Amino acid sequence: MTVASPNDFQESLQPQGWLRYFSFSLDHKVIGLQYLVTGFLFYFIGGALAGVIRAELASPISDFVSRETYNEVLTLHGTVMIFLWIVPVVNGAFGNYLIPFYVGARDMAFPRLNAVAFWMIPPAGILLIGSYFITGAAQSGWTAYPPLSITTPALGQVVWIVSVLLLGGSSIFGGINFIATVLKLRRPGLKLMQLPMYCWAMLGTSILVVLSTPVLAGTLLLLSFDIVAHTGFFNPALGGNVVVYQHLFWFYSHPAVYIMVLPAFGLVSEILPIHARKPLFGYTTMVYSILAIVVLGLVVWAHHMFTSGTPPWMRLFFTIATSFIAVPTGIKFFNWLATLWGGKLALNSAMLFSCAFIVNFVFGGITGVALAQVPFDIHVHDTYFVVGHFHYIVYGGTVFVIFASVYHWYPKFTGRMLNEDLGRLHFLLTFIGFNLCFAPQHWLGLNGMPRRVAEYDPSFTTLNQISSVGALLMAVSSLPFLYNVIVSAFRGKVAGDNPWNALTPEWLTSSPPPVENWIGEAPLVQHPYGYGVDEDTLSVQAATGRDLWSGAGRR
């Protein structure tokens, strides 16, 4: 007689089928897909807000929306894209879905905390977007610099603070969970230096989240006191110091760039070896470069403040530290290129987006090193050069990897393949539109066009119109993607358990996976990138004797 486990009983009480994605599920796979779908909903909202911005900037005068509305839209766009789209998806969605597989666990270390972390996001997003229609949204930009954030309408700014605090709390809960899962739930016999690279990326990211996000939370609480209780922490009229706010804000917000980018580094490190049929080059150096980025990422924040009266010694230190962080990043790029070199490349959608990520991020990294130099930074500070650079990092980098990851893991999520023709069309429109939109902004910034303005010198009109056309192409690119994702879920080609013939653990079970990930014991995968390793060696790495080449995942 088979005795049901408590987990089986608990699972039987929860909604089944598609209803489980609207429930307080404890299954890490369900939570991961909840993060993914919710993030994409906010991505389309943030993209619509970007469309309003580019429509306004298509002409040099303020003629599409009012100046106040433009400020609200600009603030919401930055906040939605960072806190409701990139961070939840690249961390929460793929992290929740993949990390338990990679460490050989049945679920995350704290399943209930995991569910709470997700369910803090929809209310925060609704609160943020709803403020535009009810109270009037914040108008001080996603940085909320005082005294601007203190002098603009208070209610909208306070709602913004509450929303960001909820989202920050969600990130902290998730970070604690990922650290505990990677360090404490590894399958017996699985060593740290045998983990897939995404585990290391999420471990480093989670350390940054846990160390830096509480600083942002405390800073925003003090700012709310200045707004509501008229204290003087950052209000210069009451003796406050606005530069202190900048130090505290950027102590979080520059590591936030790596909170968005490091998981993307990990994801692309999982995709490239599979579609190049080669081992990941320089595994050890990749691990140590992630750890170096974590350490250096905490000591570079003041390069955002070279125009804020920083003393020469501070400028020198942060210039050197910011330049040094390019070294571990450069190591990764050379390793990715070496992984591709001589491989049997499959130029499918996942690979195309991954290779485009390398191209885009290299350009964004070069402009980042330029911005680390004080004379150049002073020249282009608060211009569209910074906007172009930032979007090459977070969109050309992270978002391209998100799309690559969707094309790569969609068969695992659904058991069906996406249409490759539609995927290539999506890639082509996105790549062309992205570069049309953001490449001209570097030239605009070099020639002095300030960011965060609705009106500009008429001499900048042509380049702004090219940028707006690029934004339109990016919007159009969403159509084949949406059609592909929705239709393929019902009519797509059946993928089988392991359509890529991959060696990483998530592919060594059925697609979609069972509730507790495997039927029987979890495999011990000691060579996740073991292409070229003889089959006898690979067969030994699975404790249950699974055939890792076929990825059958069943006894």
C-alpha positions as CSV (number, residue, x, y, z in Angstrom):
1,M,0.0,0.0,0.0
2,T,1.3,3.5,-0.9
3,V,1.2,6.1,1.8
4,A,0.5,9.7,0.7
5,S,3.1,12.3,1.8
6,P,2.1,15.6,3.4
7,N,3.2,17.3,0.2
8,D,0.8,15.1,-1.8
9,F,-2.1,16.0,0.5
10,Q,-1.2,19.7,0.4
11,E,-1.0,19.6,-3.4
12,S,-4.4,17.9,-3.6
13,L,-6.0,20.8,-1.8
14,Q,-4.7,23.4,-4.3
15,P,-6.4,24.3,-7.7
16,Q,-5.2,22.2,-10.6
17,G,-4.7,23.0,-14.3
18,W,-4.5,26.6,-15.3
19,L,-6.3,27.7,-12.1
20,R,-3.1,27.0,-10.1
21,Y,-1.4,30.0,-11.7
22,F,-3.9,32.2,-10.0
23,S,-3.5,30.6,-6.6
24,F,-1.1,30.9,-3.6
25,S,0.9,27.9,-4.9
26,L,4.0,26.7,-3.2
27,D,5.4,24.9,-6.3
28,H,8.5,26.8,-7.4
29,K,7.7,26.1,-11.1
30,V,4.2,27.7,-10.8
31,I,5.7,30.7,-8.9
32,G,8.3,31.0,-11.6
33,L,5.7,31.2,-14.3
34,Q,3.6,33.6,-12.2
35,Y,6.6,35.9,-12.1
36,L,7.2,35.5,-15.8
37,V,3.7,36.2,-17.0
38,T,3.2,39.1,-14.5
39,G,6.5,40.6,-15.5
40,F,5.5,40.5,-19.2
41,L,2.2,42.2,-18.5
42,F,4.1,45.1,-16.8
43,Y,6.6,45.0,-19.7
44,F,3.8,45.8,-22.1
45,I,2.6,48.6,-19.8
46,G,6.1,50.0,-19.5
47,G,6.5,49.7,-23.3
48,A,3.3,51.7,-23.8
49,L,4.6,54.4,-21.5
50,A,7.8,54.4,-23.6
51,G,5.7,54.9,-26.7
52,V,4.2,58.0,-25.1
53,I,7.7,59.4,-24.4
54,R,8.9,58.8,-27.9
55,A,5.7,60.2,-29.4
56,E,6.3,63.4,-27.4
57,L,9.9,63.6,-28.5
58,A,9.1,63.2,-32.2
59,S,8.8,67.0,-32.3
60,P,10.8,69.6,-30.4
61,I,7.8,71.2,-28.7
62,S,5.5,69.8,-26.0
63,D,2.5,68.9,-28.1
64,F,1.5,65.3,-27.4
65,V,1.0,65.4,-23.6
66,S,1.3,68.2,-21.0
67,R,4.6,68.7,-19.3
68,E,3.2,67.4,-16.0
69,T,1.9,64.3,-17.7
70,Y,5.2,63.8,-19.4
71,N,7.0,63.8,-16.0
72,E,4.5,61.3,-14.7
73,V,4.9,59.0,-17.7
74,L,8.7,59.2,-17.5
75,T,8.7,58.3,-13.8
76,L,6.3,55.4,-14.3
77,H,8.2,54.1,-17.3
78,G,11.5,53.8,-15.4
79,T,10.0,52.4,-12.3
80,V,7.9,49.8,-14.1
81,M,10.7,48.6,-16.3
82,I,13.2,48.2,-13.5
83,F,11.2,47.1,-10.5
84,L,8.2,45.3,-12.2
85,W,9.7,43.9,-15.3
86,I,13.5,43.2,-15.4
87,V,14.2,42.4,-11.7
88,P,11.2,40.1,-11.1
89,V,11.7,38.2,-14.4
90,V,15.4,37.7,-14.6
91,N,15.6,36.9,-10.9
92,G,12.2,35.7,-9.7
93,A,10.9,33.9,-12.8
94,F,13.9,32.0,-14.1
95,G,15.5,31.8,-10.6
96,N,12.5,30.1,-9.1
97,Y,12.0,27.8,-12.0
98,L,15.6,26.7,-12.5
99,I,17.5,26.8,-9.2
100,P,15.8,23.8,-7.5
101,F,16.5,21.7,-10.6
102,Y,20.1,22.9,-10.7
103,V,20.8,22.0,-7.0
104,G,18.8,18.7,-7.1
105,A,16.0,20.0,-4.8
106,R,12.3,19.4,-4.8
107,D,11.5,23.0,-4.2
108,M,13.0,26.2,-2.8
109,A,14.2,26.3,0.8
110,F,11.3,28.4,2.0
111,P,8.3,27.7,-0.3
112,R,5.8,30.0,1.7
113,L,8.2,32.9,1.7
114,N,8.7,32.3,-2.0
115,A,4.9,32.6,-2.6
116,V,4.7,35.7,-0.4
117,A,7.6,37.3,-2.4
118,F,5.6,36.9,-5.6
119,W,2.3,38.1,-4.2
120,M,3.8,41.3,-3.0
121,I,4.4,42.3,-6.7
122,P,0.9,42.6,-8.2
123,P,-0.4,44.9,-5.4
124,A,2.7,47.0,-5.7
125,G,2.3,47.3,-9.5
126,I,-1.5,48.0,-9.3
127,L,-0.8,50.7,-6.6
128,L,1.9,52.3,-8.8
129,I,-0.1,52.3,-12.1
130,G,-3.3,53.2,-10.3
131,S,-1.7,56.3,-8.8
132,Y,-1.7,57.9,-12.3
133,F,-5.5,57.6,-12.6
134,I,-6.4,58.3,-8.9
135,T,-4.0,60.5,-7.1
136,G,-1.6,61.6,-9.9
137,A,1.6,59.7,-10.3
138,A,5.0,60.8,-9.0
139,Q,6.8,63.3,-11.2
140,S,10.4,63.2,-9.9
141,G,11.8,60.4,-12.1
142,W,12.7,56.9,-11.0
143,T,15.6,58.4,-8.9
144,A,13.2,60.5,-6.8
145,Y,15.9,63.1,-6.1
146,P,15.1,65.7,-3.5
147,P,14.3,68.6,-3.4
148,L,12.3,67.8,-6.6
149,S,10.6,64.8,-4.9
150,I,9.7,67.0,-1.9
151,T,8.2,69.9,-3.9
152,T,6.2,67.9,-6.4
153,P,2.6,66.7,-5.5
154,A,3.1,64.7,-2.3
155,L,0.4,62.0,-2.6
156,G,1.7,60.6,-5.8
157,Q,5.3,60.5,-4.5
158,V,4.2,58.7,-1.3
159,V,2.3,56.1,-3.3
160,W,5.5,55.6,-5.4
161,I,7.5,55.1,-2.2
162,V,5.1,52.6,-0.8
163,S,5.1,50.6,-4.1
164,V,8.9,50.5,-4.3
165,L,9.1,49.5,-0.6
166,L,6.8,46.5,-1.4
167,L,8.9,45.6,-4.4
168,G,12.1,45.9,-2.4
169,G,10.7,43.6,0.3
170,S,9.8,41.1,-2.3
171,S,13.4,41.2,-3.7
172,I,14.9,40.7,-0.2
173,F,12.7,37.7,0.5
174,G,13.7,36.2,-2.8
175,G,17.4,36.8,-2.2
176,I,17.3,35.1,1.2
177,N,15.5,32.1,-0.4
178,F,18.0,31.8,-3.2
179,I,21.0,31.9,-0.9
180,A,19.6,29.3,1.4
181,T,18.5,27.0,-1.5
182,V,21.9,27.1,-3.3
183,L,24.0,26.7,-0.1
184,K,21.8,24.3,1.9
185,L,19.6,22.2,-0.5
186,R,22.3,20.9,-2.8
187,R,21.9,17.2,-3.6
188,P,24.4,15.1,-1.6
189,G,27.6,14.7,-3.7
190,L,27.0,17.9,-5.7
191,K,29.9,20.4,-5.1
192,L,29.7,24.1,-5.5
193,M,32.1,24.1,-8.4
194,Q,29.9,21.6,-10.2
195,L,26.8,23.9,-10.2
196,P,25.5,25.4,-13.5
197,M,26.7,29.0,-13.9
198,Y,23.2,30.4,-13.3
199,C,23.4,29.2,-9.7
200,W,26.6,31.3,-9.2
201,A,25.0,34.3,-10.9
202,M,21.9,34.1,-8.7
203,L,24.0,33.6,-5.6
204,G,26.0,36.7,-6.3
205,T,22.9,38.6,-7.3
206,S,21.1,37.6,-4.0
207,I,24.1,38.7,-2.0
208,L,23.8,42.2,-3.6
209,V,20.1,42.2,-3.1
210,V,20.3,41.4,0.6
211,L,23.2,43.9,1.3
212,S,22.0,46.9,-0.8
213,T,18.1,46.8,-0.9
214,P,17.7,47.6,2.8
215,V,19.7,50.8,2.2
216,L,17.2,51.9,-0.4
217,A,14.3,51.0,1.9
218,G,15.7,53.1,4.7
219,T,16.4,56.0,2.4
220,L,12.9,56.0,1.0
221,L,11.4,55.9,4.5
222,L,13.4,59.0,5.4
223,L,12.3,60.7,2.2
224,S,8.7,59.9,3.1
225,F,9.2,61.5,6.5
226,D,10.4,64.6,4.8
227,I,7.3,64.7,2.6
228,V,4.7,63.7,5.1
229,A,6.1,64.9,8.5
230,H,8.2,67.8,7.1
231,T,11.4,66.5,8.7
232,G,14.7,67.7,7.4
233,F,16.8,64.6,6.4
234,F,17.1,65.6,2.7
235,N,15.2,69.0,2.6
236,P,17.8,71.7,2.2
237,A,15.3,74.3,3.4
238,L,15.4,72.6,6.8
239,G,19.1,71.9,6.9
240,G,18.9,68.6,5.1
241,N,21.6,67.3,2.6
242,V,20.5,66.2,-0.8
243,V,23.9,64.8,-1.6
244,V,23.5,62.3,1.3
245,Y,20.4,61.1,-0.5
246,Q,22.3,60.5,-3.7
247,H,25.0,58.5,-1.8
248,L,22.3,56.3,-0.2
249,F,20.3,56.0,-3.3
250,W,23.1,55.0,-5.6
251,F,24.6,52.6,-3.0
252,Y,21.6,50.5,-4.0
253,S,20.9,51.6,-7.5
254,H,24.2,51.0,-9.0
255,P,24.3,47.4,-7.7
256,A,20.8,47.2,-9.0
257,V,22.4,47.3,-12.5
258,Y,24.2,44.1,-11.6
259,I,21.1,42.7,-9.9
260,M,19.6,43.0,-13.4
261,V,22.6,41.9,-15.4
262,L,24.3,39.1,-13.4
263,P,21.3,36.7,-13.8
264,A,21.4,37.5,-17.5
265,F,25.1,36.5,-17.5
266,G,24.1,33.2,-15.9
267,L,21.2,32.5,-18.2
268,V,23.3,33.2,-21.4
269,S,26.0,30.9,-20.0
270,E,23.4,28.1,-19.9
271,I,22.1,28.8,-23.4
272,L,25.4,29.1,-25.4
273,P,27.0,25.7,-24.6
274,I,23.8,23.8,-25.5
275,H,23.3,25.5,-28.9
276,A,27.0,25.5,-29.6
277,R,27.5,21.9,-28.5
278,K,30.6,22.8,-26.6
279,P,31.5,23.0,-22.9
280,L,31.4,26.4,-21.3
281,F,34.9,27.8,-21.6
282,G,36.7,28.8,-18.4
283,Y,34.2,27.7,-15.8
284,T,36.4,28.6,-12.9
285,T,37.3,32.1,-14.2
286,M,33.5,32.7,-14.8
287,V,32.8,31.9,-11.2
288,Y,35.5,34.2,-9.8
289,S,34.5,37.0,-12.2
290,I,31.0,36.9,-10.8
291,L,32.3,37.2,-7.3
292,A,34.6,40.0,-8.4
293,I,31.6,41.9,-9.9
294,V,29.7,41.4,-6.6
295,V,32.6,43.0,-4.6
296,L,33.4,45.8,-7.0
297,G,29.7,46.5,-7.6
298,L,29.4,47.7,-4.0
299,V,32.2,50.3,-4.3
300,V,31.4,52.1,-7.5
301,W,28.2,54.0,-6.7
302,A,29.6,57.6,-6.7
303,H,30.5,57.6,-10.3
304,H,26.9,58.8,-10.7
305,M,27.8,61.9,-8.6
306,F,30.9,63.4,-10.3
307,T,28.9,66.7,-10.8
308,S,27.6,66.7,-7.2
309,G,30.6,68.4,-5.6
310,T,32.6,65.2,-4.9
311,P,36.2,65.9,-3.8
312,P,39.1,65.0,-6.2
313,W,40.2,62.0,-4.1
314,M,36.7,60.5,-4.3
315,R,36.5,61.1,-8.0
316,L,39.9,59.3,-8.5
317,F,38.8,56.3,-6.3
318,F,35.5,55.8,-8.0
319,T,37.0,56.2,-11.5
320,I,39.6,53.5,-10.8
321,A,37.0,51.2,-9.2
322,T,34.5,51.6,-12.0
323,S,37.2,51.0,-14.6
324,F,38.4,47.8,-12.8
325,I,34.9,46.3,-12.9
326,A,35.3,46.1,-16.7
327,V,38.0,43.4,-16.2
328,P,35.8,40.6,-14.8
329,T,33.1,41.5,-17.3
330,G,35.6,41.3,-20.1
331,I,36.6,37.9,-18.9
332,K,33.1,36.7,-19.3
333,F,32.8,38.0,-22.9
334,F,36.0,36.3,-24.0
335,N,34.8,33.1,-22.4
336,W,31.5,33.3,-24.2
337,L,33.3,33.9,-27.5
338,A,35.6,31.0,-26.8
339,T,32.6,28.9,-26.1
340,L,31.2,29.8,-29.5
341,W,34.5,29.4,-31.4
342,G,34.6,26.2,-33.3
343,G,31.2,25.0,-32.0
344,K,28.4,23.5,-34.0
345,L,26.2,26.6,-33.8
346,A,22.4,26.3,-34.1
347,L,21.2,29.7,-35.2
348,N,17.8,29.4,-33.7
349,S,16.0,32.2,-31.9
350,A,17.6,31.6,-28.5
351,M,21.0,31.7,-30.0
352,L,20.3,34.8,-32.1
353,F,19.1,36.8,-29.1
354,S,22.1,35.5,-27.1
355,C,24.6,36.6,-29.7
356,A,22.9,39.9,-30.0
357,F,23.2,40.3,-26.3
358,I,27.0,40.0,-26.6
359,V,27.1,42.6,-29.3
360,N,24.8,45.1,-27.5
361,F,26.4,44.6,-24.1
362,V,29.9,45.1,-25.4
363,F,28.9,48.5,-26.8
364,G,27.2,49.4,-23.5
365,G,30.2,48.3,-21.6
366,I,32.6,50.5,-23.7
367,T,30.4,53.5,-23.1
368,G,30.3,52.6,-19.4
369,V,34.1,52.7,-19.2
370,A,33.9,56.1,-20.9
371,L,31.4,57.4,-18.4
372,A,33.7,56.3,-15.6
373,Q,36.2,59.0,-16.7
374,V,35.6,62.3,-14.9
375,P,36.1,64.8,-17.7
376,F,33.9,62.8,-20.1
377,D,31.2,62.1,-17.5
378,I,31.0,65.8,-16.6
379,H,30.5,66.7,-20.3
380,V,27.7,64.2,-20.9
381,H,26.1,64.0,-17.4
382,D,22.3,64.1,-17.5
383,T,22.3,64.0,-21.3
384,Y,20.9,61.4,-23.7
385,F,24.3,59.8,-23.9
386,V,23.6,58.3,-20.4
387,V,20.1,57.2,-21.6
388,G,21.6,55.4,-24.6
389,H,24.3,53.7,-22.5
390,F,21.8,52.6,-19.8
391,H,19.4,51.0,-22.3
392,Y,22.2,49.2,-24.1
393,I,23.0,47.6,-20.7
394,V,19.5,46.8,-19.4
395,Y,17.6,46.3,-22.7
396,G,20.3,45.3,-25.2
397,G,21.7,43.2,-22.4
398,T,19.2,41.8,-20.0
399,V,16.0,42.0,-22.0
400,F,17.6,40.3,-25.0
401,V,18.6,37.5,-22.7
402,I,15.1,37.3,-21.3
403,F,13.8,36.7,-24.8
404,A,16.6,34.2,-25.5
405,S,15.6,32.4,-22.3
406,V,11.9,32.3,-23.2
407,Y,12.7,30.6,-26.6
408,H,15.1,28.2,-24.9
409,W,13.0,27.1,-21.9
410,Y,9.5,27.4,-23.4
411,P,9.6,23.7,-24.3
412,K,10.3,22.9,-20.6
413,F,7.5,25.2,-19.4
414,T,4.8,23.9,-21.9
415,G,6.1,20.7,-23.5
416,R,5.8,22.5,-26.9
417,M,8.1,24.3,-29.3
418,L,7.8,27.9,-30.4
419,N,7.7,28.7,-34.1
420,E,11.2,29.5,-35.2
421,D,10.2,31.6,-38.2
422,L,8.1,33.9,-36.0
423,G,11.0,33.8,-33.5
424,R,13.5,35.0,-36.1
425,L,11.1,37.7,-37.2
426,H,10.8,38.8,-33.6
427,F,14.5,38.9,-33.3
428,L,15.1,40.9,-36.5
429,L,12.5,43.6,-35.6
430,T,13.7,43.8,-32.0
431,F,17.4,44.1,-33.0
432,I,16.9,46.7,-35.7
433,G,14.4,48.7,-33.7
434,F,16.5,48.7,-30.6
435,N,19.6,50.0,-32.3
436,L,17.6,52.5,-34.3
437,C,16.1,53.8,-31.1
438,F,19.1,54.0,-28.8
439,A,22.3,54.3,-30.9
440,P,21.3,57.9,-32.1
441,Q,20.9,58.9,-28.4
442,H,24.6,58.8,-27.8
443,W,25.1,61.4,-30.5
444,L,22.3,63.5,-29.1
445,G,24.0,63.4,-25.7
446,L,27.4,64.2,-27.0
447,N,25.9,67.3,-28.6
448,G,24.2,68.4,-25.4
449,M,20.5,67.2,-25.4
450,P,19.5,66.9,-21.8
451,R,17.4,63.9,-20.7
452,R,14.1,64.0,-18.9
453,V,12.8,67.0,-20.9
454,A,9.8,67.2,-23.2
455,E,11.1,70.1,-25.3
456,Y,14.5,70.4,-27.0
457,D,16.5,72.4,-29.5
458,P,15.0,71.9,-33.0
459,S,18.5,70.9,-34.3
460,F,18.0,67.5,-32.6
461,T,14.7,66.8,-34.3
462,T,15.9,64.3,-37.0
463,L,17.8,62.0,-34.7
464,N,14.9,62.0,-32.2
465,Q,12.5,61.0,-35.0
466,I,14.8,58.2,-36.0
467,S,14.8,57.1,-32.4
468,S,11.0,57.2,-32.3
469,V,10.8,55.0,-35.4
470,G,13.1,52.5,-33.7
471,A,10.8,52.5,-30.7
472,L,7.8,51.8,-33.0
473,L,9.7,48.9,-34.6
474,M,10.3,47.5,-31.1
475,A,6.6,47.8,-30.3
476,V,5.7,46.0,-33.6
477,S,8.1,43.2,-32.7
478,S,5.9,42.3,-29.7
479,L,3.1,41.2,-32.0
480,P,4.8,38.1,-33.6
481,F,6.2,37.2,-30.1
482,L,2.8,37.4,-28.4
483,Y,1.1,35.4,-31.2
484,N,3.9,32.8,-31.1
485,V,3.8,32.3,-27.4
486,I,0.0,32.1,-27.2
487,V,-0.7,29.9,-30.2
488,S,2.3,27.6,-29.7
489,A,1.0,26.7,-26.2
490,F,-2.0,25.0,-27.9
491,R,-0.8,24.1,-31.4
492,G,3.0,24.1,-31.2
493,K,5.0,21.1,-32.1
494,V,5.3,18.6,-29.2
495,A,8.8,19.1,-27.9
496,G,9.6,15.9,-26.1
497,D,11.4,15.8,-22.8
498,N,14.7,17.2,-24.0
499,P,14.5,18.8,-27.5
500,W,17.9,20.4,-27.2
501,N,19.7,17.2,-26.0
502,A,21.0,19.3,-23.1
503,L,22.9,17.9,-20.1
504,T,21.8,20.4,-17.4
505,P,19.4,18.9,-14.7
506,E,16.2,20.5,-15.7
507,W,16.2,18.6,-19.0
508,L,16.6,15.3,-17.3
509,T,13.0,15.0,-16.4
510,S,9.7,15.3,-18.3
511,S,8.6,18.5,-20.0
512,P,6.6,19.9,-18.2
513,P,8.1,18.4,-15.1
514,P,6.1,16.6,-12.4
515,V,5.1,18.4,-9.1
516,E,8.3,17.4,-7.3
517,N,10.5,17.7,-10.4
518,W,11.6,14.1,-10.8
519,I,10.0,10.6,-10.6
520,G,12.4,9.0,-8.2
521,E,15.7,10.3,-7.0
522,A,17.2,13.5,-8.5
523,P,20.1,13.0,-10.9
524,L,23.6,13.9,-9.7
525,V,24.9,16.1,-12.6
526,Q,28.6,16.7,-12.2
527,H,29.2,17.7,-15.8
528,P,26.4,20.1,-16.8
529,Y,28.5,21.3,-19.8
530,G,30.0,17.9,-20.6
531,Y,29.9,18.0,-24.4
532,G,32.8,16.0,-25.7
533,V,33.0,13.9,-22.5
534,D,32.5,10.2,-23.2
535,E,29.1,8.7,-22.6
536,D,30.3,6.3,-20.0
537,T,31.5,9.2,-17.8
538,L,28.2,11.0,-18.3
539,S,26.1,8.0,-17.4
540,V,27.9,7.7,-14.1
541,Q,27.0,11.3,-13.1
542,A,23.3,10.4,-12.8
543,A,22.7,8.6,-9.5
544,T,19.5,7.0,-10.8
545,G,21.2,5.7,-14.0
546,R,19.3,8.0,-16.3
547,D,20.6,8.3,-19.8
548,L,21.8,12.0,-19.9
549,W,22.2,12.0,-23.7
550,S,18.5,11.3,-24.3
551,G,17.3,13.1,-21.2
552,A,14.5,10.7,-20.7
553,G,14.1,11.6,-17.0
554,R,12.2,8.5,-16.1
555,R,13.1,5.1,-14.7
